[in-house]
Amino acid sequence: METETKSPSIFALTRTRDRAEKHLSKYLTLADELDFTQMIWAANALKRNGGNGSVFFNRPTKEQLEFSQKPGVFEPWTLESLYNRFLSVDDETRTKRKKIICNEVRTALMLEDLQKQIENAEDGIVLARSPILHELHRIAQRQFHWQRGYLNIGQIYRSATIYTFEAAQTAFAAKHGLTIADLCSVGFAAFAATQRHPAFHIDQLPYSQLGVARESAVLALQLISMGIGDARKLAKAPKWKADHAAYTWSVLRESPIIFFNKGSAYVAPIPELIMYRISEGLYLDLVRLGDKGLIDAMGRAFEAYCKDIMQTLLPDLKIEGEFTYNRGQNKSPDLFVKLGDKIMVAVECKAKKMPLGAKYADPKRIVEQPGIDELSFGVVQLWRYFSYMRRHQGSDLDDSAVGMLLLLDPWTDLSDLVRGEILTKARAKALSDEAEIIAADMRPIVISSVQDLEYVLMKCTGASFLNAVQNAARAGFLGWHLASAHDNLPEVPSIEKEYPFLARVAEHAPWWSPPEARLSRAI
């Protein structure tokens, strides 16, 4: 007779968490700052490529090397959380007590295990109070971007296209005294330098070979690095209060490089975050310039990018841009996907980024974010256009046409709650403010991130793309990734397309030209 296994009580889980926190905090106060930072680098290096971690670790065994490759061991998202916990612990007794040995793999495994014990216990506490589906969203936000990777030519080109338009470059240079290209060149050189060794000095970077003056290299490092003391202060005053140990604010998202002894040693605990900082992280630089005109221009750049990649990878469909209608009183959706002369998909693009605090928040708090209103307004814009087309003869709108809300950031990944809130707010606004919108105009809306769209475009035909969009609009697929809707078609084309913008990358990201040569020079 089978017996039902009972889940641990909240009391037991809390006790497990508190015990692990006590032990971990004690060990972290005994860790030398530079050694611990290099230990995180080495653990990450073991996970990525095995042997490089041996540069810091003391003769790891074959068993340890094999164990580090297992799923769930030395995952970058766990290492990032562990490092931020290290920065935030009380360090008053740091120099007065015996140190733990950070250059042993077993030390890294022990500390990581304590971090995971805390996270697992808090998972149990949260899941005892809320449905597991609510947690999937922030699990996705924490892990999916790591699985996509940051040394990704598509992401680099997209970010360079959207964030480095002429006005942005001018404003950035005026504020910081260097170009965005110089920032990215130095960041990429630092990333390359940290592939084989945990620490570097500024003069070990080949900035002159990259066409960057030393003064600019210094300014660039100032933007993407932080002294260990300042990093500690920042970690102890996070930008939001986390309700779970796995979803804390990260110093490394803004400053992926930590320096010691007034710059004598620079260490990137997780080098991939340098690539994040000089690609997607450029959004932060634009926002901090404080110019709404630049944010609006970024939105237009996003629309242009989406049109470009869809035109290029869907040659058998027509992709058309926005126009005004209703005697110039309204703007149409940003893009239209047409089969022949018929509109099959109307697309509204939104470049609103999701704050990291919102990505990691309880999903019930995400729906309170101001950005949700902006996204819901995008849905209303689609329905308003559908309404106008219904009321005017000669419409080129196909009877089966649907809308797509195309997002720069994956707001709705694995979250029916967030997706539902966007559509609920859109319906409420349509019913209260848009008298001419009726139920027939509220056509299905597919909500997709641009990353998901890119994945589908690289493997679809025009016909399978339209079928995937129709699939994603059906009740059984609501909330699915567009890629999943495509993969679940009765017949999935077997296509492997070459990345279409490879020849353009150097134009928008001159520091990436060619990557292999720059890597070899920078290492």
PEUR-V654273 format. One record per residue. N is the residue number from 1. PHI is phi in degrees with one decimal (999 if undefined). BURIAL is 1 if it has 9 or more other ideal C-beta (glycine too) atoms within 8 Angstrom, else 0. D_FIRST is the distance of its C-alpha to the first C-alpha in whole Angstrom. Layout:
BEGIN
((N & PHI & BURIAL & D_FIRST) (N & PHI & BURIAL & D_FIRST))
END
This chain:
BEGIN
((1 & 999 & 0 & 0) (2 & -78.5 & 0 & 4) (3 & -109.2 & 0 & 6) (4 & -77.2 & 0 & 10) (5 & -84.2 & 0 & 13) (6 & -85.5 & 0 & 16) (7 & -74.3 & 0 & 19) (8 & -58.9 & 0 & 22) (9 & -71.7 & 0 & 24) (10 & -60.6 & 0 & 28) (11 & -62.6 & 0 & 29) (12 & -66.1 & 0 & 27) (13 & -65.5 & 1 & 28) (14 & -63.8 & 1 & 31) (15 & -66.0 & 0 & 32) (16 & -61.7 & 1 & 30) (17 & -61.3 & 1 & 33) (18 & -63.9 & 0 & 36) (19 & -66.3 & 0 & 35) (20 & -65.4 & 1 & 35) (21 & -63.0 & 1 & 38) (22 & -63.0 & 0 & 40) (23 & -65.2 & 1 & 40) (24 & -64.7 & 1 & 41) (25 & -61.2 & 1 & 44) (26 & -62.8 & 0 & 45) (27 & -64.6 & 1 & 45) (28 & -66.4 & 1 & 46) (29 & -73.0 & 1 & 49) (30 & -95.6 & 1 & 50) (31 & -93.3 & 1 & 50) (32 & -66.2 & 0 & 53) (33 & -61.6 & 1 & 54) (34 & -67.3 & 1 & 55) (35 & -62.3 & 1 & 53) (36 & -66.1 & 1 & 50) (37 & -60.8 & 1 & 51) (38 & -70.2 & 1 & 52) (39 & -64.0 & 1 & 48) (40 & -62.1 & 1 & 47) (41 & -57.4 & 1 & 49) (42 & -66.6 & 1 & 48) (43 & -62.9 & 1 & 44) (44 & -64.7 & 1 & 45) (45 & -65.6 & 1 & 47) (46 & -59.5 & 1 & 45) (47 & -64.9 & 1 & 42) (48 & -77.4 & 0 & 45) (49 & -143.7 & 0 & 47) (50 & 66.3 & 1 & 46) (51 & -63.1 & 0 & 49) (52 & -60.2 & 1 & 51) (53 & -63.5 & 1 & 49) (54 & -67.8 & 0 & 50) (55 & -59.8 & 1 & 53) (56 & -103.6 & 1 & 52) (57 & -69.4 & 1 & 49) (58 & -82.6 & 0 & 50) (59 & 44.2 & 0 & 49) (60 & -60.3 & 1 & 46) (61 & -77.9 & 0 & 44) (62 & -58.8 & 0 & 42) (63 & -63.7 & 0 & 39) (64 & -66.5 & 1 & 40) (65 & -62.6 & 1 & 42) (66 & -68.3 & 0 & 39) (67 & -64.6 & 1 & 36) (68 & -65.7 & 1 & 38) (69 & -86.1 & 0 & 38) (70 & -72.4 & 0 & 34) (71 & -56.8 & 0 & 33) (72 & 90.6 & 0 & 33) (73 & -105.1 & 1 & 35) (74 & 52.8 & 1 & 39) (75 & -69.8 & 1 & 39) (76 & -61.0 & 1 & 42) (77 & -68.0 & 1 & 41) (78 & -72.7 & 1 & 39) (79 & -62.5 & 1 & 42) (80 & -63.7 & 1 & 44) (81 & -64.5 & 1 & 42) (82 & -63.2 & 1 & 42) (83 & -66.8 & 1 & 46) (84 & -67.7 & 1 & 47) (85 & -65.2 & 1 & 45) (86 & -57.6 & 1 & 47) (87 & -65.4 & 1 & 50) (88 & -93.7 & 1 & 49) (89 & -75.9 & 1 & 48) (90 & -67.3 & 0 & 51) (91 & -117.8 & 0 & 53) (92 & -62.7 & 0 & 56) (93 & -98.1 & 0 & 55) (94 & -57.9 & 1 & 55) (95 & -91.3 & 0 & 58) (96 & -105.8 & 0 & 57) (97 & -127.6 & 0 & 54) (98 & -61.5 & 0 & 53) (99 & -90.0 & 1 & 52) (100 & -81.7 & 0 & 48) (101 & -90.1 & 0 & 49) (102 & -83.2 & 1 & 48) (103 & -92.5 & 1 & 49) (104 & -112.4 & 1 & 46) (105 & -59.4 & 1 & 43) (106 & -63.1 & 0 & 41) (107 & -66.5 & 1 & 42) (108 & -61.9 & 1 & 42) (109 & -64.9 & 1 & 38) (110 & -66.2 & 1 & 38) (111 & -67.7 & 1 & 40) (112 & -63.9 & 1 & 38) (113 & -62.9 & 0 & 34) (114 & -64.3 & 1 & 35) (115 & -60.3 & 1 & 37) (116 & -69.4 & 1 & 33) (117 & -60.0 & 1 & 31) (118 & -64.3 & 1 & 34) (119 & -63.7 & 1 & 33) (120 & -65.3 & 0 & 29) (121 & -64.6 & 1 & 29) (122 & -69.4 & 1 & 32) (123 & -57.3 & 1 & 30) (124 & -62.2 & 1 & 27) (125 & -64.4 & 1 & 29) (126 & -65.7 & 1 & 31) (127 & -69.4 & 1 & 28) (128 & -72.8 & 0 & 27) (129 & -115.6 & 0 & 30) (130 & -144.2 & 0 & 31) (131 & -65.2 & 0 & 29) (132 & -63.1 & 0 & 28) (133 & -62.4 & 0 & 31) (134 & -69.1 & 1 & 34) (135 & -84.8 & 1 & 33) (136 & -59.4 & 1 & 33) (137 & -60.6 & 1 & 37) (138 & -79.6 & 1 & 38) (139 & -62.1 & 1 & 36) (140 & -62.6 & 1 & 38) (141 & -64.5 & 1 & 41) (142 & -79.2 & 1 & 40) (143 & -110.1 & 1 & 39) (144 & -60.9 & 1 & 40) (145 & -67.1 & 0 & 44) (146 & -67.2 & 1 & 43) (147 & -69.7 & 0 & 42) (148 & -72.0 & 1 & 45) (149 & 89.2 & 0 & 47) (150 & -108.4 & 1 & 50) (151 & -85.9 & 0 & 52) (152 & -129.3 & 0 & 52) (153 & -60.7 & 1 & 56) (154 & -64.4 & 0 & 55) (155 & -67.0 & 1 & 54) (156 & -62.9 & 1 & 57) (157 & -65.9 & 1 & 59) (158 & -58.7 & 1 & 58) (159 & -63.8 & 1 & 58) (160 & -62.7 & 1 & 62) (161 & -68.2 & 1 & 63) (162 & -83.0 & 1 & 61) (163 & -105.1 & 1 & 62) (164 & -119.4 & 1 & 65) (165 & -65.3 & 1 & 68) (166 & -56.5 & 0 & 71) (167 & -64.2 & 1 & 72) (168 & -66.2 & 1 & 68) (169 & -62.2 & 1 & 70) (170 & -63.9 & 0 & 73) (171 & -66.2 & 1 & 72) (172 & -63.4 & 1 & 69) (173 & -63.5 & 1 & 72) (174 & -64.8 & 0 & 74) (175 & -82.0 & 0 & 72) (176 & -106.1 & 1 & 71) (177 & 78.8 & 0 & 74) (178 & -152.7 & 1 & 72) (179 & -87.3 & 1 & 70) (180 & -62.5 & 1 & 67) (181 & -61.9 & 1 & 67) (182 & -64.9 & 1 & 68) (183 & -57.6 & 1 & 65) (184 & -69.0 & 1 & 63) (185 & -62.1 & 1 & 65) (186 & -67.7 & 1 & 65) (187 & -61.5 & 1 & 61) (188 & -66.4 & 1 & 60) (189 & -63.3 & 1 & 62) (190 & -66.0 & 1 & 60) (191 & -59.2 & 1 & 57) (192 & -63.8 & 1 & 58) (193 & -65.5 & 1 & 60) (194 & -95.4 & 1 & 56) (195 & -77.4 & 1 & 55) (196 & -115.5 & 0 & 55) (197 & -137.6 & 0 & 56) (198 & -73.9 & 1 & 55) (199 & -122.4 & 1 & 58) (200 & -146.7 & 1 & 62) (201 & -112.2 & 1 & 65) (202 & -55.3 & 1 & 67) (203 & -78.4 & 0 & 70) (204 & -85.7 & 0 & 67) (205 & -85.1 & 1 & 66) (206 & -83.2 & 0 & 69) (207 & -62.5 & 1 & 70) (208 & -67.0 & 0 & 73) (209 & -67.3 & 0 & 72) (210 & -90.2 & 1 & 70) (211 & 79.5 & 0 & 73) (212 & -112.4 & 1 & 72) (213 & -70.6 & 0 & 75) (214 & -59.9 & 1 & 74) (215 & -59.5 & 0 & 74) (216 & -70.1 & 1 & 72) (217 & -62.4 & 1 & 69) (218 & -62.4 & 1 & 70) (219 & -63.3 & 1 & 69) (220 & -62.9 & 1 & 66) (221 & -63.4 & 1 & 64) (222 & -63.0 & 0 & 65) (223 & -77.0 & 1 & 63) (224 & -117.6 & 1 & 60) (225 & -132.8 & 1 & 60) (226 & -154.6 & 1 & 60) (227 & -65.8 & 1 & 61) (228 & -59.1 & 1 & 58) (229 & -65.6 & 0 & 59) (230 & -66.4 & 0 & 59) (231 & -62.4 & 1 & 56) (232 & -64.4 & 1 & 55) (233 & -60.5 & 0 & 57) (234 & -66.7 & 1 & 55) (235 & -66.0 & 1 & 52) (236 & -83.1 & 0 & 52) (237 & -128.3 & 0 & 53) (238 & -62.7 & 1 & 51) (239 & -76.8 & 0 & 52) (240 & -154.0 & 0 & 49) (241 & -90.4 & 0 & 46) (242 & -76.6 & 1 & 43) (243 & -102.9 & 0 & 40) (244 & -159.0 & 1 & 38) (245 & -62.6 & 1 & 38) (246 & -81.7 & 1 & 38) (247 & -123.8 & 1 & 40) (248 & -96.9 & 1 & 44) (249 & -66.4 & 1 & 47) (250 & -119.3 & 1 & 48) (251 & -58.7 & 1 & 52) (252 & -69.8 & 1 & 52) (253 & -72.2 & 1 & 52) (254 & -97.0 & 0 & 55) (255 & -130.7 & 1 & 56) (256 & -73.3 & 1 & 54) (257 & -116.4 & 1 & 57) (258 & -112.3 & 1 & 57) (259 & -113.1 & 1 & 60) (260 & -128.5 & 1 & 61) (261 & 51.6 & 0 & 65) (262 & 57.3 & 0 & 66) (263 & 96.6 & 0 & 65) (264 & -73.3 & 0 & 66) (265 & -143.2 & 1 & 62) (266 & -108.2 & 1 & 60) (267 & -131.2 & 1 & 57) (268 & -103.1 & 1 & 54) (269 & -54.3 & 1 & 51) (270 & -131.9 & 1 & 49) (271 & -55.5 & 1 & 52) (272 & -57.8 & 1 & 51) (273 & -72.3 & 1 & 51) (274 & -65.5 & 1 & 55) (275 & -63.4 & 1 & 55) (276 & -59.1 & 1 & 53) (277 & -63.8 & 1 & 56) (278 & -96.6 & 1 & 58) (279 & -124.4 & 1 & 57) (280 & -61.2 & 0 & 55) (281 & -66.8 & 1 & 56) (282 & -64.1 & 1 & 59) (283 & -54.9 & 1 & 58) (284 & -61.4 & 0 & 58) (285 & -63.0 & 1 & 62) (286 & -64.9 & 1 & 63) (287 & -61.5 & 0 & 62) (288 & -71.0 & 0 & 63) (289 & -70.0 & 1 & 67) (290 & 70.2 & 0 & 67) (291 & -116.0 & 0 & 68) (292 & -61.2 & 0 & 67) (293 & -59.9 & 0 & 69) (294 & -68.8 & 1 & 67) (295 & -64.9 & 1 & 64) (296 & -64.4 & 0 & 65) (297 & -65.8 & 1 & 66) (298 & -63.1 & 1 & 63) (299 & -60.0 & 1 & 62) (300 & -67.6 & 0 & 64) (301 & -64.0 & 1 & 64) (302 & -64.3 & 1 & 60) (303 & -59.9 & 1 & 61) (304 & -63.4 & 1 & 63) (305 & -63.3 & 1 & 61) (306 & -62.4 & 1 & 58) (307 & -63.3 & 1 & 61) (308 & -62.3 & 0 & 62) (309 & -70.6 & 1 & 59) (310 & -71.6 & 1 & 58) (311 & -60.5 & 1 & 62) (312 & -70.9 & 1 & 61) (313 & -98.5 & 1 & 58) (314 & -124.7 & 1 & 58) (315 & -65.1 & 0 & 61) (316 & -90.0 & 0 & 61) (317 & -120.0 & 1 & 61) (318 & -96.5 & 0 & 63) (319 & -116.9 & 1 & 62) (320 & -117.6 & 0 & 65) (321 & -92.8 & 1 & 65) (322 & -75.0 & 0 & 66) (323 & -153.9 & 0 & 69) (324 & -99.1 & 0 & 70) (325 & -140.8 & 1 & 70) (326 & 56.8 & 0 & 71) (327 & 57.5 & 0 & 75) (328 & 81.2 & 0 & 74) (329 & -82.7 & 0 & 72) (330 & -128.9 & 1 & 68) (331 & -94.0 & 0 & 67) (332 & -74.1 & 1 & 65) (333 & -54.8 & 1 & 61) (334 & -69.2 & 1 & 62) (335 & -138.3 & 1 & 61) (336 & -131.7 & 1 & 61) (337 & -103.4 & 1 & 59) (338 & -119.0 & 1 & 61) (339 & -109.8 & 1 & 61) (340 & 66.3 & 0 & 64) (341 & -102.4 & 0 & 66) (342 & -104.5 & 1 & 63) (343 & -76.3 & 1 & 61) (344 & -101.0 & 1 & 57) (345 & -141.5 & 1 & 56) (346 & -103.7 & 1 & 57) (347 & -118.5 & 1 & 56) (348 & -112.0 & 1 & 57) (349 & -96.6 & 1 & 57) (350 & -131.6 & 1 & 56) (351 & -95.5 & 1 & 56) (352 & -65.5 & 1 & 55) (353 & -88.1 & 0 & 53) (354 & -87.9 & 1 & 50) (355 & -56.5 & 0 & 50) (356 & -58.2 & 1 & 48) (357 & -62.1 & 1 & 47) (358 & -74.1 & 1 & 46) (359 & -59.3 & 1 & 44) (360 & -98.8 & 1 & 42) (361 & -79.4 & 1 & 42) (362 & -54.9 & 1 & 39) (363 & -53.6 & 1 & 39) (364 & -66.2 & 0 & 40) (365 & -89.5 & 1 & 43) (366 & -61.6 & 1 & 44) (367 & -66.8 & 1 & 45) (368 & -89.2 & 0 & 48) (369 & -67.1 & 1 & 50) (370 & -57.2 & 0 & 53) (371 & -61.7 & 1 & 53) (372 & -61.0 & 1 & 50) (373 & -63.0 & 0 & 54) (374 & -64.7 & 1 & 55) (375 & -67.8 & 1 & 53) (376 & -65.9 & 1 & 52) (377 & -65.2 & 1 & 56) (378 & -60.0 & 1 & 56) (379 & -65.3 & 1 & 54) (380 & -60.3 & 1 & 56) (381 & -59.3 & 1 & 59) (382 & -65.6 & 1 & 57) (383 & -66.2 & 1 & 57) (384 & -62.4 & 1 & 61) (385 & -66.7 & 1 & 62) (386 & -58.7 & 1 & 60) (387 & -63.0 & 1 & 61) (388 & -61.9 & 1 & 65) (389 & -63.1 & 1 & 64) (390 & -63.9 & 1 & 63) (391 & -88.6 & 0 & 66) (392 & -130.6 & 0 & 69) (393 & -68.7 & 0 & 70) (394 & 82.8 & 0 & 70) (395 & -66.7 & 0 & 67) (396 & -96.5 & 0 & 65) (397 & -81.5 & 1 & 62) (398 & -68.9 & 1 & 59) (399 & -59.8 & 0 & 57) (400 & -95.5 & 0 & 54) (401 & -59.6 & 1 & 55) (402 & -129.4 & 1 & 53) (403 & -103.6 & 1 & 53) (404 & -133.5 & 1 & 52) (405 & -99.0 & 1 & 52) (406 & -102.9 & 1 & 52) (407 & -111.7 & 1 & 51) (408 & -68.2 & 1 & 53) (409 & -118.1 & 0 & 50) (410 & -79.6 & 1 & 46) (411 & -58.9 & 1 & 46) (412 & -106.6 & 1 & 43) (413 & -53.2 & 1 & 41) (414 & 51.5 & 0 & 37) (415 & -137.7 & 1 & 38) (416 & -64.9 & 0 & 38) (417 & -63.9 & 1 & 39) (418 & -67.2 & 1 & 42) (419 & -60.4 & 1 & 43) (420 & -63.1 & 0 & 43) (421 & -67.0 & 1 & 45) (422 & -59.3 & 1 & 48) (423 & -72.1 & 1 & 48) (424 & -64.4 & 1 & 47) (425 & -65.9 & 1 & 50) (426 & -64.8 & 1 & 52) (427 & -62.8 & 1 & 52) (428 & -61.1 & 0 & 53) (429 & -68.0 & 1 & 56) (430 & -62.2 & 1 & 57) (431 & -71.7 & 0 & 57) (432 & -89.4 & 0 & 59) (433 & -115.7 & 0 & 61) (434 & -124.4 & 1 & 62) (435 & -62.7 & 0 & 63) (436 & -87.7 & 0 & 63) (437 & -83.5 & 1 & 60) (438 & -114.1 & 0 & 58) (439 & -56.8 & 0 & 54) (440 & -64.3 & 0 & 55) (441 & -81.2 & 1 & 57) (442 & -83.2 & 1 & 53) (443 & -65.0 & 1 & 52) (444 & -56.7 & 0 & 49) (445 & -118.5 & 1 & 49) (446 & -89.7 & 1 & 47) (447 & -105.9 & 1 & 47) (448 & -137.2 & 1 & 47) (449 & -83.1 & 1 & 48) (450 & -65.8 & 1 & 51) (451 & -63.1 & 1 & 49) (452 & -67.6 & 1 & 46) (453 & -59.9 & 1 & 50) (454 & -57.6 & 1 & 51) (455 & -59.9 & 1 & 48) (456 & -69.2 & 1 & 48) (457 & -59.8 & 1 & 52) (458 & -76.2 & 1 & 52) (459 & -133.8 & 1 & 50) (460 & -107.6 & 1 & 51) (461 & -99.4 & 0 & 53) (462 & -59.8 & 1 & 55) (463 & -65.3 & 0 & 53) (464 & -70.3 & 1 & 50) (465 & -63.0 & 1 & 51) (466 & -62.7 & 1 & 52) (467 & -65.8 & 1 & 49) (468 & -65.8 & 1 & 46) (469 & -64.0 & 1 & 48) (470 & -62.7 & 1 & 48) (471 & -59.2 & 1 & 44) (472 & -65.3 & 1 & 44) (473 & -85.1 & 1 & 45) (474 & -78.6 & 1 & 43) (475 & -56.7 & 0 & 40) (476 & -70.6 & 0 & 37) (477 & -116.0 & 1 & 39) (478 & -57.5 & 1 & 40) (479 & 89.8 & 0 & 40) (480 & -73.7 & 0 & 39) (481 & -63.4 & 0 & 41) (482 & -59.2 & 1 & 44) (483 & -61.3 & 1 & 43) (484 & -68.2 & 1 & 40) (485 & -63.1 & 1 & 41) (486 & -70.3 & 1 & 44) (487 & -68.4 & 0 & 41) (488 & -99.2 & 0 & 39) (489 & -68.1 & 1 & 42) (490 & -56.7 & 0 & 42) (491 & -129.0 & 0 & 45) (492 & -101.7 & 0 & 45) (493 & -64.1 & 0 & 48) (494 & -100.9 & 0 & 48) (495 & -129.6 & 0 & 51) (496 & -126.1 & 0 & 52) (497 & -94.6 & 1 & 55) (498 & -77.5 & 0 & 57) (499 & -59.7 & 0 & 57) (500 & -78.1 & 0 & 60) (501 & -110.4 & 1 & 61) (502 & -57.2 & 0 & 62) (503 & -70.2 & 0 & 65) (504 & -95.1 & 0 & 66) (505 & -58.1 & 1 & 64) (506 & -62.7 & 1 & 66) (507 & -66.4 & 0 & 68) (508 & -93.2 & 1 & 66) (509 & -130.8 & 1 & 65) (510 & -61.3 & 1 & 67) (511 & -72.2 & 1 & 66) (512 & -105.6 & 1 & 63) (513 & -163.0 & 1 & 66) (514 & -83.4 & 0 & 65) (515 & -62.2 & 0 & 61) (516 & -63.3 & 0 & 61) (517 & -66.3 & 0 & 65) (518 & -69.5 & 1 & 64) (519 & -60.5 & 1 & 61) (520 & -66.3 & 0 & 63) (521 & -73.1 & 1 & 66) (522 & -82.3 & 1 & 64) (523 & -77.5 & 0 & 62))
END
